[in-house]
Amino acid sequence: MQKKQATIKEIAKELNIAVSTVSRALQNNPRIGLRTRERVFEVAKKLNYVPNPAAILLKKNRTYTIGLLIPSLTEEFFSMVITAIEDVIVDKKISVMISQSRDKFDREVQALKTFLSSRVDGVIASVSGETNHYGHFKELENYGIPIVFFDRVPRNLTAHKVRSGVTEGAFEAIEFLVNKKVSKIALINGPSNLEASDERLNGYLTAIEKFNLKIAQSYVKTTDLSKEDTFRKMNQLLDIQDVPEAVLCFNDYVALYAMQACRERGVVPNKDVLFVSFANLPITGFMDNPPIASVEQFAYQMGETAANLLLRLMNQKDGENIDYQDITISTKLIVH
């Protein structure tokens, strides 16, 4: 049977001394006499007292720094999120420490260790493509550091989340293609570990079923989001005997890679094969032949919402309990 862990209040009661005296004694504060410190440690051991790391950290002065973990700085979507976060926190005299996972689980774990050692006041994170368990995030919460996930939120984990209405966005994208008399539609999805990939697939399959479209297992591909793997998956679609008429892509970058793969095969994007994507990044506005439509995910609004939620968590008063928030930002299909 597991022993119940004692509190400093129980130690203080047994010794008939002040809680503040016990707290200082446990920190070996020289203001507390040696004999008193020895007695405190003896009773602490007897009562199975274990210091609470969250309580210790919360007693420290704030660093006025937050950690921001993103998959990649090169993606314009995440740059827009960073801009929004900085706009929210700049007037609060809070700085942001940015780290990239590069979609690698090990890099993500190391980034969180750095945040912890730097004693950040809070963390905003978008999980990597390799992440399939979240113990390293829960460790931060054990130290009293609040976390808000955005965009790529963890699957089956109760946490504060800010996400896009991706399922509805995928459905709307397929409906748009159906209205253009397209029936053979493929999906190049993201890593299977990501809940965001599940949401895209669910929206895709719901639309396929509702509109009674042709579906084949070979029409659904998963990419690790790299150019090389996306090229590989697009070529697999082009090698199918019944080549799809359109492709819904995980994001604008995947669409651009897939379109380049088509050109190398002599297939004209948005003529021979239509492309629809997610994110609606500003960079597509400078292209002569962007995807014909993109699901706007409102990256700035997502970053702004995540930052405001984190500030609320960081500033909650003792005894205040903010229920876990799962905020969905509606998407909008933008036709180019």
C-alpha positions in Angstrom: 0.0 0.0 0.0 1.4 3.4 -1.0 2.2 5.7 1.8 0.4 9.1 1.9 2.8 12.0 1.3 2.9 14.5 4.1 2.7 18.3 3.8 4.8 21.0 5.5 1.7 21.9 7.5 1.6 18.4 9.0 5.3 18.7 9.9 4.7 22.1 11.4 1.8 20.7 13.5 3.8 17.8 14.8 6.7 20.0 15.9 4.4 22.9 17.0 6.3 25.4 14.9 5.3 27.8 12.1 4.9 26.6 8.5 7.3 29.2 7.4 9.9 27.9 9.7 9.5 24.4 8.3 9.7 25.7 4.8 13.0 27.6 5.5 14.4 24.6 7.4 13.8 22.3 4.4 15.7 24.7 2.2 18.6 24.8 4.8 18.1 28.4 5.4 20.8 29.5 7.8 18.3 31.8 9.6 16.9 28.5 11.1 19.0 27.0 13.9 20.8 23.7 13.2 18.9 21.8 15.8 15.5 22.9 14.4 16.6 22.0 10.9 17.6 18.5 12.1 14.2 18.0 13.8 12.4 19.1 10.7 14.3 16.7 8.5 13.7 13.9 11.0 9.9 14.4 11.1 9.9 14.9 7.3 11.5 11.5 6.8 9.2 9.9 9.3 6.1 11.3 7.6 7.3 10.4 4.1 7.5 14.1 3.1 8.5 14.6 -0.6 9.0 18.2 -1.8 6.5 19.3 -4.4 8.4 20.6 -7.4 5.5 22.6 -8.6 5.2 24.4 -5.3 9.0 25.1 -5.2 9.0 26.5 -8.7 5.9 28.6 -8.1 7.6 30.2 -5.1 10.4 31.4 -7.3 10.3 34.8 -9.1 8.8 34.8 -12.5 11.2 34.9 -15.4 8.8 36.7 -17.7 9.7 34.3 -20.5 7.5 31.8 -22.3 8.7 28.8 -24.4 7.3 28.4 -27.9 7.8 25.0 -29.5 7.0 24.7 -33.2 7.8 22.1 -35.9 9.6 24.6 -38.2 10.4 28.3 -38.5 10.6 28.0 -42.3 6.8 27.4 -42.6 5.0 30.7 -43.1 2.1 29.4 -41.0 4.2 29.1 -37.9 5.9 32.5 -38.6 2.4 34.1 -38.6 1.6 32.4 -35.3 4.9 33.7 -33.7 4.0 37.2 -34.9 0.6 37.0 -33.2 2.0 35.6 -29.9 4.7 38.4 -29.8 2.0 41.0 -30.5 0.0 39.8 -27.5 2.8 39.5 -25.0 5.0 42.5 -25.9 3.0 44.9 -23.7 3.3 42.5 -20.8 7.1 42.8 -21.0 7.3 39.0 -21.7 9.9 37.5 -24.0 9.6 34.3 -26.0 12.1 31.5 -26.3 11.5 29.7 -29.6 12.6 26.1 -30.4 12.0 23.9 -33.4 11.3 20.2 -33.3 11.9 19.8 -37.0 9.2 17.1 -36.6 11.6 15.0 -34.5 10.5 13.6 -31.2 13.9 13.7 -29.6 14.3 17.4 -30.5 10.9 18.1 -28.9 11.9 16.4 -25.7 15.2 18.3 -25.5 13.4 21.6 -26.2 11.1 21.0 -23.2 14.1 20.2 -21.0 15.6 23.5 -22.0 12.4 25.3 -21.2 12.2 23.6 -17.8 15.9 24.5 -16.9 15.2 28.1 -18.0 12.2 28.2 -15.7 9.9 29.6 -18.4 6.5 30.8 -17.0 4.5 28.9 -19.6 4.7 27.0 -22.9 2.9 27.2 -26.2 3.5 24.1 -28.4 2.6 22.4 -31.6 3.6 18.7 -31.5 6.1 17.1 -33.9 5.1 14.6 -36.6 6.9 11.8 -34.6 5.2 12.4 -31.3 2.8 9.6 -30.1 3.0 10.0 -26.3 3.1 13.1 -24.2 4.8 12.3 -20.8 7.4 15.0 -21.5 4.7 17.6 -21.6 3.0 16.4 -18.5 6.3 16.7 -16.7 6.2 20.5 -17.3 2.7 20.6 -15.7 4.0 18.7 -12.7 6.3 21.7 -12.2 3.4 24.1 -12.4 4.2 25.3 -15.9 1.0 25.8 -17.9 0.9 24.6 -21.5 -1.3 25.5 -24.4 -1.2 23.4 -27.5 -2.1 24.9 -30.9 -2.8 23.5 -34.4 -1.1 20.2 -34.0 -2.7 19.3 -30.7 -2.1 16.0 -28.9 -4.4 13.0 -29.4 -6.3 11.6 -26.4 -4.7 14.0 -23.9 -6.7 16.3 -21.7 -5.0 19.7 -22.2 -5.6 23.3 -23.2 -5.9 23.3 -27.0 -6.4 25.8 -29.8 -7.2 24.2 -33.1 -8.7 24.8 -36.6 -12.0 23.2 -37.7 -10.1 21.0 -40.0 -12.7 18.3 -40.4 -15.3 20.8 -41.6 -12.6 22.5 -43.8 -11.8 19.2 -45.5 -15.5 18.5 -46.2 -15.9 21.9 -47.7 -12.9 21.4 -49.9 -14.3 18.2 -51.3 -17.7 19.7 -51.8 -16.1 22.5 -53.8 -14.4 20.0 -56.1 -17.7 18.0 -56.5 -19.4 21.2 -57.6 -16.7 21.4 -60.3 -17.9 18.0 -61.5 -14.8 16.2 -60.1 -15.4 12.7 -58.7 -12.0 11.1 -58.4 -10.3 12.9 -55.5 -7.2 11.7 -53.7 -5.7 12.8 -50.3 -2.1 13.4 -49.5 -2.3 13.6 -45.7 0.2 14.3 -42.9 1.9 12.0 -40.4 -0.5 9.4 -38.9 0.6 10.4 -35.4 -1.0 13.8 -35.8 -4.6 14.3 -34.7 -4.7 17.0 -37.4 -4.2 14.2 -40.0 -7.1 12.3 -38.5 -9.3 15.4 -38.7 -8.5 15.9 -42.4 -9.1 12.2 -43.1 -12.4 12.3 -41.3 -13.6 15.3 -43.3 -12.4 13.7 -46.5 -14.1 10.4 -45.9 -17.4 12.0 -44.7 -17.6 14.0 -47.9 -16.6 11.0 -50.1 -19.5 9.0 -48.5 -22.1 11.8 -48.7 -21.4 12.6 -52.3 -21.1 8.9 -53.3 -17.6 9.5 -54.9 -15.2 6.9 -56.2 -12.8 5.9 -53.4 -9.9 3.5 -53.3 -7.3 2.8 -50.7 -4.7 3.8 -53.2 -6.2 7.3 -53.3 -5.1 8.0 -49.7 -1.4 8.7 -49.1 0.5 9.7 -46.0 3.6 11.9 -46.1 6.1 12.9 -43.5 5.7 16.4 -45.0 9.2 16.5 -46.5 9.6 17.3 -50.2 11.1 14.0 -51.0 8.4 11.9 -49.4 5.7 14.1 -50.9 7.3 13.6 -54.4 7.2 9.9 -53.8 3.5 9.8 -52.8 2.4 12.1 -55.7 4.3 9.8 -58.1 2.4 6.9 -56.6 -0.9 8.6 -57.4 0.2 9.3 -60.9 1.2 5.7 -61.4 -2.4 4.5 -60.6 -4.2 3.3 -63.7 -7.2 5.5 -62.7 -5.3 8.7 -62.0 -7.2 11.0 -59.6 -8.7 14.2 -61.1 -7.9 16.2 -58.0 -5.8 16.0 -54.8 -6.5 17.5 -51.4 -3.2 18.2 -49.6 -2.3 18.4 -45.9 -1.1 22.0 -46.4 0.1 24.5 -49.0 3.7 23.2 -48.9 2.6 19.7 -49.5 0.5 20.9 -52.4 3.5 22.9 -53.9 5.7 19.8 -53.7 3.1 17.6 -55.2 2.5 20.1 -58.1 6.3 20.2 -58.8 6.3 16.4 -58.9 3.5 16.6 -61.5 5.5 19.1 -63.7 8.5 16.7 -63.7 6.2 14.0 -65.1 4.7 16.3 -67.7 1.4 16.6 -65.9 0.1 20.2 -65.8 -1.1 21.1 -62.2 -4.6 22.5 -62.0 -5.3 21.4 -65.6 -4.6 17.7 -65.7 -4.9 17.3 -61.9 -6.5 19.9 -59.6 -5.0 20.8 -56.2 -6.7 22.1 -53.0 -4.8 22.6 -49.8 -4.9 23.9 -46.2 -3.4 27.1 -44.6 -3.9 29.6 -47.4 -0.5 31.1 -46.8 0.3 34.6 -48.3 3.1 33.1 -50.3 0.6 31.4 -52.6 -0.6 34.9 -53.7 2.7 35.5 -55.5 2.4 32.3 -57.6 1.2 32.2 -61.2 -0.4 28.8 -60.6 -1.2 28.2 -56.9 -3.6 25.5 -55.6 -7.1 26.4 -57.0 -8.4 26.7 -53.4 -7.0 26.6 -49.9 -8.7 26.2 -46.5 -7.8 29.3 -44.5 -6.8 28.3 -40.9 -6.3 31.8 -39.6 -2.8 31.3 -38.2 -2.7 34.8 -36.6 -6.0 34.3 -34.8 -4.8 30.9 -33.6 -1.6 32.4 -32.2 -3.4 35.3 -30.6 -5.9 33.0 -28.9 -3.2 30.6 -27.6 -1.2 33.5 -26.2 -4.2 35.1 -24.4 -5.2 31.7 -22.9 -1.6 31.1 -21.7 -1.5 34.6 -20.1 -4.8 33.8 -18.3 -3.3 30.5 -17.0 0.0 32.2 -15.9 -1.9 34.8 -14.0 -4.5 32.6 -12.3 -4.7 33.3 -8.6 -4.0 30.7 -5.8 -7.0 28.4 -5.6 -8.4 29.4 -9.0 -9.0 26.4 -11.2 -9.4 27.1 -14.9 -11.1 24.2 -16.7 -9.2 22.7 -19.7 -10.1 24.7 -22.8 -10.5 23.1 -26.3 -11.0 26.1 -28.6 -11.8 25.5 -32.3 -11.3 28.3 -34.8 -13.6 28.0 -37.8 -12.0 27.6 -41.2 -13.0 29.2 -44.6 -12.4 27.9 -48.1 -10.6 30.5 -50.2 -10.8 30.1 -53.9 -7.9 31.5 -55.8 
